């Protein structure tokens, strides 16, 4: 990139889901035109972008059309084929680049990267062959077997108690390449979102404390109520090291487990904005999607400032169904009557159980007030307390 891509240019995004939609909205607020490549005619991002290229991610004509429309291109999810990003990167600035995304697409490569840059992760073993399966150290059991590729939101993984269960689980997963991770005594989960530009400048959002249910993020609290100052600094430092060692350009989320003894281990990373950072739209002066625009275009990076305590509730499609499975609208009027509530729905045309339909962010002057209001909102929606 010879110079910044200034407002008035067109920014492209591979993928048309809710992350693409929020990127498009951030780009448009800064004065950019936007183009989305996604095969779904009703994709959330495609519905709000200036241009929607409705093709598959490896379609040559579609990629050529996106290049013709766009001055710079990003991605909204890690499973965009790396070859497509390489094709685009040969003609346009692409951030993050194909090599960085490829590492995040493969759990084995991801673990190797953590180890290489000195960031602790769970003891693990890569299983690609029968011989590697037989050679697994008993110390890794009980553990969690995860597919090396295409796993997200708790999919593509099995808990295994012993060697017999491990063998059965690998067969159940189709004997595809997997990573076995030792089960560790977890106290909580947290995440760090960093943004790094092509000049090596790195900024970060505050550390986020996360609660998952059934493998899907349910609640994010910021400031993180149970993470000490030293642990927060350690997590931010580790995430910055991961980004720098990848020569990463873009927004990167690194998820961590805090163990019972207070130590941190890296779990996984996502080469894009992350569900746990959605609160930043309402609680920070620069949100994660504006950071994505700035890193892509070469605009100056500034350190985000959190101006309000926040709690984010993930809204899954289950909320649109009553106990007898009949569809119903959630009680938005009651929820929106609460102070500091910000509702974000993603424009998806149909609700399904487990499908991410939107999120609710509660902002307040302090963390206690934000949590109290979020608990009231959760009760109205029929969500469990936290």
Secondary structure, DSSP 8 states (H G I E B T S, - for coil): --S---TTSEEEEE--SHHHHHHHHHHHHTT-EEEEE-S-TT-HHHHHSSEEE-S-TT-HHHHHHHHHH-SEEEESSTTS-HHHHHHHHTTSEESS-HHHHHHHT-HHHHHHHHHHTT--B--EEEE-SHHHHHT--GGG-SEEEEESSS--TTTTEEEE-SHHHHHHHHHHTTT--EEEEE---EEEEEEEEEEE-TT--EEE---EEEEEETTEEEEEEES-TT--HHHHHHHHHHHHHHHHHTT--EEEEEEEEEETTS-EEEEEEESS--GGGTTHHHHBSS-HHHHHHHHHHT-------B-SEEEEEEEEGGGGB-TTS-B----HHHHHTSTTEEEEE---SS--TT-EEEEEEEEESSHHHHHHHHHHHHHHHT----
